Amino acid sequence: MKAIQITSYDGPRGLTYDTLPEPEPAPEQVALNVEFAGANYVEALFAGGFVPKPLPWVPGIEAAGRIRALGERVEGLAVGDRVAALTINAGGAYGQVAVTHAQLVAPIPAGMDPSLASVVPSNTTTALISLERVAHLRPGEHVLVHAAAGGLGSQFGQIARTLGAGRVVGVVGGEEKKQAALDLGYDEVWLRADLENAEPGQFDVIADPVAGPGRITSLELLRLGGRLLAVGDASQAGDQVVSSNTLWLKGIGVHGFNLGAMSAAYPRIVGTYLRRALALVASGEVTVQIAERAPIQDAPRVLTALRDGGTIGKTVFVHERPTGSQA
């Protein structure tokens, strides 16, 4: 098969397009003929060595395609099924064939474009699980979302609305992204530079995939009982130390959520949320904006743009059909 590999931790320049052996599914896994793969910021982090992997390694955490082969003890799926999949722990979606746990794949709803389905598993599922299961968002609560126009932030704002949030405010890094965020349905959009002047105690839940000093500033914006969701580190500004006495005295909490960790520990639960996420996007209740469909060979260019914060919406990578594929 053909695949993009990380061959050195030199950022996107360390990616190569090579011919590799096709992976085979282990017990409880499926192998997937990957037709489409979503591009994600975390893959730019992988290319820079933020989460070290034994090199060479094929990245890619979400995909859509047809099931190629079933491992032992897999039930309810069949070769040829068209599915969306989380490949977040094994990686591999940047290859023509990928393997993942069978519970982390879900049928693509009838009539749904599979290229759209390929960009649902990571961000939409993360927003749904973390807001509902981790933050326990309640109807009428007020929500603030950092990086509101980004791939993950765009889903947090919309999912919050579907769960009944009463007010949803987005934060963006520059004026050029304000309109894109407003088009996603936020009630207001603020600039990150304005956070320090915002009135404290306005929000019940804050979703933060950015981290950096803004994470500490955000704690001032929580009201009694408020919850900050730490769901990423896009700023790469170093760890932020939160005072436990601040949490106690203000009556607030910080909750971490990592989709890879939960997928490894509880794949059945994550798979259930993946199915719900696909249904929300297929129905049009939640929108995933596809900015570009690009050949997988363009991964260095796309990941460079993601790393540098120069994107709005999602990029879908398109694979050629694997040699000998019958699906």
Contacts in CASP RR format, 6 or more apart in sequence:
PFRMAT RR
TARGET T0000
AUTHOR 0000-0000-0000
METHOD contacts of the structure
MODEL  1
MKAIQITSYDGPRGLTYDTLPEPEPAPEQVALNVEFAGANYVEALFAGGF
VPKPLPWVPGIEAAGRIRALGERVEGLAVGDRVAALTINAGGAYGQVAVT
HAQLVAPIPAGMDPSLASVVPSNTTTALISLERVAHLRPGEHVLVHAAAG
GLGSQFGQIARTLGAGRVVGVVGGEEKKQAALDLGYDEVWLRADLENAEP
GQFDVIADPVAGPGRITSLELLRLGGRLLAVGDASQAGDQVVSSNTLWLK
GIGVHGFNLGAMSAAYPRIVGTYLRRALALVASGEVTVQIAERAPIQDAP
RVLTALRDGGTIGKTVFVHERPTGSQA
1 19 0 8 1.000
1 20 0 8 1.000
1 21 0 8 1.000
1 22 0 8 1.000
1 95 0 8 1.000
1 96 0 8 1.000
1 97 0 8 1.000
1 322 0 8 1.000
1 323 0 8 1.000
2 17 0 8 1.000
2 18 0 8 1.000
2 19 0 8 1.000
2 20 0 8 1.000
2 95 0 8 1.000
2 96 0 8 1.000
2 296 0 8 1.000
2 319 0 8 1.000
2 320 0 8 1.000
2 322 0 8 1.000
3 17 0 8 1.000
3 18 0 8 1.000
3 20 0 8 1.000
3 58 0 8 1.000
3 92 0 8 1.000
3 94 0 8 1.000
3 95 0 8 1.000
3 96 0 8 1.000
4 15 0 8 1.000
4 16 0 8 1.000
4 17 0 8 1.000
4 58 0 8 1.000
4 59 0 8 1.000
4 94 0 8 1.000
4 95 0 8 1.000
4 296 0 8 1.000
4 297 0 8 1.000
4 299 0 8 1.000
5 15 0 8 1.000
5 16 0 8 1.000
5 17 0 8 1.000
5 18 0 8 1.000
5 20 0 8 1.000
5 56 0 8 1.000
5 57 0 8 1.000
5 58 0 8 1.000
5 94 0 8 1.000
6 14 0 8 1.000
6 15 0 8 1.000
6 46 0 8 1.000
6 47 0 8 1.000
6 53 0 8 1.000
6 55 0 8 1.000
6 56 0 8 1.000
6 57 0 8 1.000
6 58 0 8 1.000
6 59 0 8 1.000
7 14 0 8 1.000
7 15 0 8 1.000
7 16 0 8 1.000
7 55 0 8 1.000
7 56 0 8 1.000
8 14 0 8 1.000
8 55 0 8 1.000
9 47 0 8 1.000
9 48 0 8 1.000
9 49 0 8 1.000
9 52 0 8 1.000
9 55 0 8 1.000
10 47 0 8 1.000
10 48 0 8 1.000
11 44 0 8 1.000
11 47 0 8 1.000
11 48 0 8 1.000
11 49 0 8 1.000
11 303 0 8 1.000
11 307 0 8 1.000
12 44 0 8 1.000
12 47 0 8 1.000
12 299 0 8 1.000
12 300 0 8 1.000
12 301 0 8 1.000
12 303 0 8 1.000
12 304 0 8 1.000
12 307 0 8 1.000
13 300 0 8 1.000
14 47 0 8 1.000
14 300 0 8 1.000
15 47 0 8 1.000
15 299 0 8 1.000
15 300 0 8 1.000
15 303 0 8 1.000
16 56 0 8 1.000
17 296 0 8 1.000
17 297 0 8 1.000
18 56 0 8 1.000
20 58 0 8 1.000
20 95 0 8 1.000
22 31 0 8 1.000
22 96 0 8 1.000
22 97 0 8 1.000
22 322 0 8 1.000
23 31 0 8 1.000
23 92 0 8 1.000
23 97 0 8 1.000
23 98 0 8 1.000
23 99 0 8 1.000
24 31 0 8 1.000
24 69 0 8 1.000
24 99 0 8 1.000
25 31 0 8 1.000
25 69 0 8 1.000
25 70 0 8 1.000
25 71 0 8 1.000
25 74 0 8 1.000
25 99 0 8 1.000
26 71 0 8 1.000
26 99 0 8 1.000
27 71 0 8 1.000
27 72 0 8 1.000
27 73 0 8 1.000
28 71 0 8 1.000
28 72 0 8 1.000
28 73 0 8 1.000
28 74 0 8 1.000
28 101 0 8 1.000
28 102 0 8 1.000
28 103 0 8 1.000
29 71 0 8 1.000
29 74 0 8 1.000
29 99 0 8 1.000
29 100 0 8 1.000
29 101 0 8 1.000
29 102 0 8 1.000
30 67 0 8 1.000
30 68 0 8 1.000
30 69 0 8 1.000
30 70 0 8 1.000
30 71 0 8 1.000
30 74 0 8 1.000
30 77 0 8 1.000
30 85 0 8 1.000
30 99 0 8 1.000
30 100 0 8 1.000
30 102 0 8 1.000
30 105 0 8 1.000
31 67 0 8 1.000
31 68 0 8 1.000
31 69 0 8 1.000
31 70 0 8 1.000
31 71 0 8 1.000
31 97 0 8 1.000
31 98 0 8 1.000
31 99 0 8 1.000
32 63 0 8 1.000
32 65 0 8 1.000
32 66 0 8 1.000
32 67 0 8 1.000
32 68 0 8 1.000
32 83 0 8 1.000
32 85 0 8 1.000
32 87 0 8 1.000
32 97 0 8 1.000
32 98 0 8 1.000
32 99 0 8 1.000
32 100 0 8 1.000
32 105 0 8 1.000
33 65 0 8 1.000
33 66 0 8 1.000
33 67 0 8 1.000
33 68 0 8 1.000
33 96 0 8 1.000
33 97 0 8 1.000
33 321 0 8 1.000
33 322 0 8 1.000
33 325 0 8 1.000
33 327 0 8 1.000
34 63 0 8 1.000
34 64 0 8 1.000
34 65 0 8 1.000
34 92 0 8 1.000
34 93 0 8 1.000
34 95 0 8 1.000
34 96 0 8 1.000
34 97 0 8 1.000
34 98 0 8 1.000
34 319 0 8 1.000
35 63 0 8 1.000
35 64 0 8 1.000
35 65 0 8 1.000
35 66 0 8 1.000
35 114 0 8 1.000
35 115 0 8 1.000
35 118 0 8 1.000
35 318 0 8 1.000
35 319 0 8 1.000
35 321 0 8 1.000
36 63 0 8 1.000
36 64 0 8 1.000
36 65 0 8 1.000
36 114 0 8 1.000
36 115 0 8 1.000
36 117 0 8 1.000
36 118 0 8 1.000
36 316 0 8 1.000
36 317 0 8 1.000
36 318 0 8 1.000
36 319 0 8 1.000
37 60 0 8 1.000
37 62 0 8 1.000
37 63 0 8 1.000
37 64 0 8 1.000
37 93 0 8 1.000
37 94 0 8 1.000
37 95 0 8 1.000
37 118 0 8 1.000
37 296 0 8 1.000
37 316 0 8 1.000
37 317 0 8 1.000
37 319 0 8 1.000
38 60 0 8 1.000
38 61 0 8 1.000
38 62 0 8 1.000
38 63 0 8 1.000
38 93 0 8 1.000
38 118 0 8 1.000
38 119 0 8 1.000
38 122 0 8 1.000
38 314 0 8 1.000
38 315 0 8 1.000
38 316 0 8 1.000
38 317 0 8 1.000
39 299 0 8 1.000
39 302 0 8 1.000
39 303 0 8 1.000
39 306 0 8 1.000
39 314 0 8 1.000
39 315 0 8 1.000
39 316 0 8 1.000
39 317 0 8 1.000
40 60 0 8 1.000
40 61 0 8 1.000
40 62 0 8 1.000
40 122 0 8 1.000
40 123 0 8 1.000
40 306 0 8 1.000
41 151 0 8 1.000
41 152 0 8 1.000
41 234 0 8 1.000
41 306 0 8 1.000
41 307 0 8 1.000
42 51 0 8 1.000
42 61 0 8 1.000
43 59 0 8 1.000
43 60 0 8 1.000
43 61 0 8 1.000
43 94 0 8 1.000
43 299 0 8 1.000
43 303 0 8 1.000
43 306 0 8 1.000
44 303 0 8 1.000
44 304 0 8 1.000
44 306 0 8 1.000
44 307 0 8 1.000
45 51 0 8 1.000
45 236 0 8 1.000
46 53 0 8 1.000
46 57 0 8 1.000
46 59 0 8 1.000
47 59 0 8 1.000
47 303 0 8 1.000
50 236 0 8 1.000
57 91 0 8 1.000
58 91 0 8 1.000
58 92 0 8 1.000
58 94 0 8 1.000
58 95 0 8 1.000
58 98 0 8 1.000
59 91 0 8 1.000
59 92 0 8 1.000
59 93 0 8 1.000
59 94 0 8 1.000
60 87 0 8 1.000
60 91 0 8 1.000
60 92 0 8 1.000
60 93 0 8 1.000
60 94 0 8 1.000
60 95 0 8 1.000
60 98 0 8 1.000
61 86 0 8 1.000
61 87 0 8 1.000
61 88 0 8 1.000
61 91 0 8 1.000
61 93 0 8 1.000
61 121 0 8 1.000
61 122 0 8 1.000
62 84 0 8 1.000
62 85 0 8 1.000
62 86 0 8 1.000
62 87 0 8 1.000
62 88 0 8 1.000
62 93 0 8 1.000
62 118 0 8 1.000
62 119 0 8 1.000
62 120 0 8 1.000
62 121 0 8 1.000
62 122 0 8 1.000
63 84 0 8 1.000
63 85 0 8 1.000
63 87 0 8 1.000
63 92 0 8 1.000
63 93 0 8 1.000
63 98 0 8 1.000
63 118 0 8 1.000
63 121 0 8 1.000
64 82 0 8 1.000
64 83 0 8 1.000
64 84 0 8 1.000
64 85 0 8 1.000
64 108 0 8 1.000
64 114 0 8 1.000
64 115 0 8 1.000
64 117 0 8 1.000
64 118 0 8 1.000
65 82 0 8 1.000
65 83 0 8 1.000
65 84 0 8 1.000
65 85 0 8 1.000
65 114 0 8 1.000
65 118 0 8 1.000
65 327 0 8 1.000
66 80 0 8 1.000
66 81 0 8 1.000
66 82 0 8 1.000
66 83 0 8 1.000
66 327 0 8 1.000
67 77 0 8 1.000
67 78 0 8 1.000
67 79 0 8 1.000
67 80 0 8 1.000
67 81 0 8 1.000
67 83 0 8 1.000
67 105 0 8 1.000
67 327 0 8 1.000
68 79 0 8 1.000
68 80 0 8 1.000
68 97 0 8 1.000
68 322 0 8 1.000
68 325 0 8 1.000
68 327 0 8 1.000
69 79 0 8 1.000
70 77 0 8 1.000
70 78 0 8 1.000
70 79 0 8 1.000
70 102 0 8 1.000
71 102 0 8 1.000
74 102 0 8 1.000
77 83 0 8 1.000
77 102 0 8 1.000
77 105 0 8 1.000
79 327 0 8 1.000
80 327 0 8 1.000
81 107 0 8 1.000
82 107 0 8 1.000
82 108 0 8 1.000
82 114 0 8 1.000
83 105 0 8 1.000
83 106 0 8 1.000
83 107 0 8 1.000
83 108 0 8 1.000
84 105 0 8 1.000
84 106 0 8 1.000
84 108 0 8 1.000
84 114 0 8 1.000
84 117 0 8 1.000
84 118 0 8 1.000
84 120 0 8 1.000
84 121 0 8 1.000
84 274 0 8 1.000
84 278 0 8 1.000
85 93 0 8 1.000
85 98 0 8 1.000
85 100 0 8 1.000
85 104 0 8 1.000
85 105 0 8 1.000
85 106 0 8 1.000
85 121 0 8 1.000
86 100 0 8 1.000
86 104 0 8 1.000
86 105 0 8 1.000
86 121 0 8 1.000
86 122 0 8 1.000
86 125 0 8 1.000
86 259 0 8 1.000
86 263 0 8 1.000
86 270 0 8 1.000
86 271 0 8 1.000
86 274 0 8 1.000
87 93 0 8 1.000
87 98 0 8 1.000
87 99 0 8 1.000
87 100 0 8 1.000
87 104 0 8 1.000
88 104 0 8 1.000
88 122 0 8 1.000
88 259 0 8 1.000
88 260 0 8 1.000
88 263 0 8 1.000
89 100 0 8 1.000
89 101 0 8 1.000
89 260 0 8 1.000
89 263 0 8 1.000
89 264 0 8 1.000
90 98 0 8 1.000
90 99 0 8 1.000
90 100 0 8 1.000
91 98 0 8 1.000
91 100 0 8 1.000
92 98 0 8 1.000
92 99 0 8 1.000
94 296 0 8 1.000
94 299 0 8 1.000
94 317 0 8 1.000
95 296 0 8 1.000
95 319 0 8 1.000
96 319 0 8 1.000
96 320 0 8 1.000
96 321 0 8 1.000
96 322 0 8 1.000
97 322 0 8 1.000
101 263 0 8 1.000
101 267 0 8 1.000
103 267 0 8 1.000
103 268 0 8 1.000
103 270 0 8 1.000
103 271 0 8 1.000
104 121 0 8 1.000
104 263 0 8 1.000
104 267 0 8 1.000
104 270 0 8 1.000
104 271 0 8 1.000
104 274 0 8 1.000
106 271 0 8 1.000
106 274 0 8 1.000
106 275 0 8 1.000
106 278 0 8 1.000
107 275 0 8 1.000
108 114 0 8 1.000
108 117 0 8 1.000
108 278 0 8 1.000
109 117 0 8 1.000
109 278 0 8 1.000
109 279 0 8 1.000
109 282 0 8 1.000
111 282 0 8 1.000
112 278 0 8 1.000
112 281 0 8 1.000
112 282 0 8 1.000
115 290 0 8 1.000
115 293 0 8 1.000
115 316 0 8 1.000
115 318 0 8 1.000
116 281 0 8 1.000
116 288 0 8 1.000
116 290 0 8 1.000
116 316 0 8 1.000
117 278 0 8 1.000
117 281 0 8 1.000
117 282 0 8 1.000
118 316 0 8 1.000
119 288 0 8 1.000
119 290 0 8 1.000
119 314 0 8 1.000
119 316 0 8 1.000
120 274 0 8 1.000
120 277 0 8 1.000
120 278 0 8 1.000
120 281 0 8 1.000
120 288 0 8 1.000
121 274 0 8 1.000
121 277 0 8 1.000
122 152 0 8 1.000
122 259 0 8 1.000
123 151 0 8 1.000
123 152 0 8 1.000
123 153 0 8 1.000
123 154 0 8 1.000
123 155 0 8 1.000
123 288 0 8 1.000
123 314 0 8 1.000
124 155 0 8 1.000
124 159 0 8 1.000
124 277 0 8 1.000
124 278 0 8 1.000
124 280 0 8 1.000
124 281 0 8 1.000
124 286 0 8 1.000
124 288 0 8 1.000
125 259 0 8 1.000
125 270 0 8 1.000
125 271 0 8 1.000
125 273 0 8 1.000
125 274 0 8 1.000
125 277 0 8 1.000
126 152 0 8 1.000
126 155 0 8 1.000
126 231 0 8 1.000
126 257 0 8 1.000
126 259 0 8 1.000
127 152 0 8 1.000
127 153 0 8 1.000
127 155 0 8 1.000
127 156 0 8 1.000
127 157 0 8 1.000
127 158 0 8 1.000
127 159 0 8 1.000
127 160 0 8 1.000
127 207 0 8 1.000
128 159 0 8 1.000
128 273 0 8 1.000
128 276 0 8 1.000
128 277 0 8 1.000
128 280 0 8 1.000
129 257 0 8 1.000
129 259 0 8 1.000
129 262 0 8 1.000
129 269 0 8 1.000
129 270 0 8 1.000
129 273 0 8 1.000
130 207 0 8 1.000
130 229 0 8 1.000
130 231 0 8 1.000
130 255 0 8 1.000
130 256 0 8 1.000
130 257 0 8 1.000
131 137 0 8 1.000
131 143 0 8 1.000
131 156 0 8 1.000
131 159 0 8 1.000
131 160 0 8 1.000
131 163 0 8 1.000
131 205 0 8 1.000
131 207 0 8 1.000
131 229 0 8 1.000
132 163 0 8 1.000
133 273 0 8 1.000
134 229 0 8 1.000
134 255 0 8 1.000
134 256 0 8 1.000
134 257 0 8 1.000
135 205 0 8 1.000
135 227 0 8 1.000
135 229 0 8 1.000
135 255 0 8 1.000
136 227 0 8 1.000
137 143 0 8 1.000
137 160 0 8 1.000
137 163 0 8 1.000
137 164 0 8 1.000
137 165 0 8 1.000
137 204 0 8 1.000
137 205 0 8 1.000
138 204 0 8 1.000
139 163 0 8 1.000
139 164 0 8 1.000
139 165 0 8 1.000
139 166 0 8 1.000
140 164 0 8 1.000
140 165 0 8 1.000
140 166 0 8 1.000
140 167 0 8 1.000
141 164 0 8 1.000
141 165 0 8 1.000
141 166 0 8 1.000
141 204 0 8 1.000
141 205 0 8 1.000
142 165 0 8 1.000
142 166 0 8 1.000
142 167 0 8 1.000
142 168 0 8 1.000
142 169 0 8 1.000
142 202 0 8 1.000
142 203 0 8 1.000
142 204 0 8 1.000
142 205 0 8 1.000
143 156 0 8 1.000
143 157 0 8 1.000
143 160 0 8 1.000
143 165 0 8 1.000
143 166 0 8 1.000
143 167 0 8 1.000
143 168 0 8 1.000
143 169 0 8 1.000
143 203 0 8 1.000
143 204 0 8 1.000
143 205 0 8 1.000
143 206 0 8 1.000
143 207 0 8 1.000
144 169 0 8 1.000
144 170 0 8 1.000
144 171 0 8 1.000
144 202 0 8 1.000
144 203 0 8 1.000
144 205 0 8 1.000
144 206 0 8 1.000
144 207 0 8 1.000
144 218 0 8 1.000
144 221 0 8 1.000
145 153 0 8 1.000
145 156 0 8 1.000
145 157 0 8 1.000
145 160 0 8 1.000
145 168 0 8 1.000
145 169 0 8 1.000
145 170 0 8 1.000
145 171 0 8 1.000
145 186 0 8 1.000
145 206 0 8 1.000
145 207 0 8 1.000
146 153 0 8 1.000
146 170 0 8 1.000
146 171 0 8 1.000
146 192 0 8 1.000
146 206 0 8 1.000
146 207 0 8 1.000
146 208 0 8 1.000
146 209 0 8 1.000
146 210 0 8 1.000
146 214 0 8 1.000
146 218 0 8 1.000
147 153 0 8 1.000
147 171 0 8 1.000
147 172 0 8 1.000
147 173 0 8 1.000
147 209 0 8 1.000
147 210 0 8 1.000
147 234 0 8 1.000
148 154 0 8 1.000
148 156 0 8 1.000
148 157 0 8 1.000
148 170 0 8 1.000
148 171 0 8 1.000
148 172 0 8 1.000
148 177 0 8 1.000
148 181 0 8 1.000
148 184 0 8 1.000
148 186 0 8 1.000
148 189 0 8 1.000
149 172 0 8 1.000
149 177 0 8 1.000
149 180 0 8 1.000
149 181 0 8 1.000
149 184 0 8 1.000
149 312 0 8 1.000
149 313 0 8 1.000
150 177 0 8 1.000
150 311 0 8 1.000
150 312 0 8 1.000
150 313 0 8 1.000
151 288 0 8 1.000
151 313 0 8 1.000
151 314 0 8 1.000
152 209 0 8 1.000
152 231 0 8 1.000
152 232 0 8 1.000
153 207 0 8 1.000
153 209 0 8 1.000
154 181 0 8 1.000
154 184 0 8 1.000
154 287 0 8 1.000
154 288 0 8 1.000
154 289 0 8 1.000
154 313 0 8 1.000
155 286 0 8 1.000
155 288 0 8 1.000
156 207 0 8 1.000
157 165 0 8 1.000
157 168 0 8 1.000
157 170 0 8 1.000
157 184 0 8 1.000
157 185 0 8 1.000
157 186 0 8 1.000
157 207 0 8 1.000
158 184 0 8 1.000
158 185 0 8 1.000
158 285 0 8 1.000
158 286 0 8 1.000
158 287 0 8 1.000
159 280 0 8 1.000
159 286 0 8 1.000
160 168 0 8 1.000
160 205 0 8 1.000
160 207 0 8 1.000
161 168 0 8 1.000
161 185 0 8 1.000
162 280 0 8 1.000
162 285 0 8 1.000
162 286 0 8 1.000
165 205 0 8 1.000
167 187 0 8 1.000
168 185 0 8 1.000
168 186 0 8 1.000
168 187 0 8 1.000
169 186 0 8 1.000
169 187 0 8 1.000
169 188 0 8 1.000
169 189 0 8 1.000
169 190 0 8 1.000
169 203 0 8 1.000
170 181 0 8 1.000
170 186 0 8 1.000
170 188 0 8 1.000
170 189 0 8 1.000
170 190 0 8 1.000
171 189 0 8 1.000
171 190 0 8 1.000
171 191 0 8 1.000
171 192 0 8 1.000
171 195 0 8 1.000
172 178 0 8 1.000
172 180 0 8 1.000
172 181 0 8 1.000
172 189 0 8 1.000
172 190 0 8 1.000
172 191 0 8 1.000
172 192 0 8 1.000
173 191 0 8 1.000
173 192 0 8 1.000
173 193 0 8 1.000
174 191 0 8 1.000
174 192 0 8 1.000
175 191 0 8 1.000
177 312 0 8 1.000
178 189 0 8 1.000
178 191 0 8 1.000
180 312 0 8 1.000
180 313 0 8 1.000
181 189 0 8 1.000
182 189 0 8 1.000
184 287 0 8 1.000
184 289 0 8 1.000
190 198 0 8 1.000
192 210 0 8 1.000
192 214 0 8 1.000
195 214 0 8 1.000
195 217 0 8 1.000
195 218 0 8 1.000
195 221 0 8 1.000
196 217 0 8 1.000
198 221 0 8 1.000
200 220 0 8 1.000
200 221 0 8 1.000
201 220 0 8 1.000
201 221 0 8 1.000
201 222 0 8 1.000
201 223 0 8 1.000
202 221 0 8 1.000
202 223 0 8 1.000
203 221 0 8 1.000
203 222 0 8 1.000
203 223 0 8 1.000
203 226 0 8 1.000
204 222 0 8 1.000
204 223 0 8 1.000
204 225 0 8 1.000
204 226 0 8 1.000
204 227 0 8 1.000
205 226 0 8 1.000
205 227 0 8 1.000
205 228 0 8 1.000
205 229 0 8 1.000
206 218 0 8 1.000
206 221 0 8 1.000
206 222 0 8 1.000
206 226 0 8 1.000
206 227 0 8 1.000
206 228 0 8 1.000
206 229 0 8 1.000
207 229 0 8 1.000
207 231 0 8 1.000
208 214 0 8 1.000
208 215 0 8 1.000
208 218 0 8 1.000
208 228 0 8 1.000
208 229 0 8 1.000
208 230 0 8 1.000
208 231 0 8 1.000
208 232 0 8 1.000
209 231 0 8 1.000
209 232 0 8 1.000
209 233 0 8 1.000
209 234 0 8 1.000
210 232 0 8 1.000
210 233 0 8 1.000
210 234 0 8 1.000
210 235 0 8 1.000
211 230 0 8 1.000
211 232 0 8 1.000
211 233 0 8 1.000
211 234 0 8 1.000
211 235 0 8 1.000
211 237 0 8 1.000
211 238 0 8 1.000
211 240 0 8 1.000
212 233 0 8 1.000
212 235 0 8 1.000
212 237 0 8 1.000
212 238 0 8 1.000
212 240 0 8 1.000
213 237 0 8 1.000
213 240 0 8 1.000
214 240 0 8 1.000
215 228 0 8 1.000
215 230 0 8 1.000
215 240 0 8 1.000
215 242 0 8 1.000
216 240 0 8 1.000
216 242 0 8 1.000
218 228 0 8 1.000
219 228 0 8 1.000
219 242 0 8 1.000
219 246 0 8 1.000
219 250 0 8 1.000
219 252 0 8 1.000
219 254 0 8 1.000
222 228 0 8 1.000
222 250 0 8 1.000
222 252 0 8 1.000
222 253 0 8 1.000
224 250 0 8 1.000
224 251 0 8 1.000
224 252 0 8 1.000
225 251 0 8 1.000
225 252 0 8 1.000
225 253 0 8 1.000
226 251 0 8 1.000
226 252 0 8 1.000
226 253 0 8 1.000
227 252 0 8 1.000
227 253 0 8 1.000
227 254 0 8 1.000
227 255 0 8 1.000
228 252 0 8 1.000
228 253 0 8 1.000
228 254 0 8 1.000
228 255 0 8 1.000
229 255 0 8 1.000
229 256 0 8 1.000
229 257 0 8 1.000
230 254 0 8 1.000
230 255 0 8 1.000
230 256 0 8 1.000
230 257 0 8 1.000
231 256 0 8 1.000
231 257 0 8 1.000
231 258 0 8 1.000
242 254 0 8 1.000
246 252 0 8 1.000
247 253 0 8 1.000
247 254 0 8 1.000
259 270 0 8 1.000
262 269 0 8 1.000
262 270 0 8 1.000
263 270 0 8 1.000
277 286 0 8 1.000
280 286 0 8 1.000
281 287 0 8 1.000
281 288 0 8 1.000
288 313 0 8 1.000
288 314 0 8 1.000
289 312 0 8 1.000
289 313 0 8 1.000
289 314 0 8 1.000
290 313 0 8 1.000
290 314 0 8 1.000
290 315 0 8 1.000
290 316 0 8 1.000
291 311 0 8 1.000
291 312 0 8 1.000
291 313 0 8 1.000
291 314 0 8 1.000
291 315 0 8 1.000
292 302 0 8 1.000
292 315 0 8 1.000
292 316 0 8 1.000
293 315 0 8 1.000
293 316 0 8 1.000
293 318 0 8 1.000
294 301 0 8 1.000
294 302 0 8 1.000
294 315 0 8 1.000
294 316 0 8 1.000
294 317 0 8 1.000
294 318 0 8 1.000
295 317 0 8 1.000
295 318 0 8 1.000
296 317 0 8 1.000
296 318 0 8 1.000
296 319 0 8 1.000
298 317 0 8 1.000
299 317 0 8 1.000
302 311 0 8 1.000
302 315 0 8 1.000
302 317 0 8 1.000
305 311 0 8 1.000
306 315 0 8 1.000
END
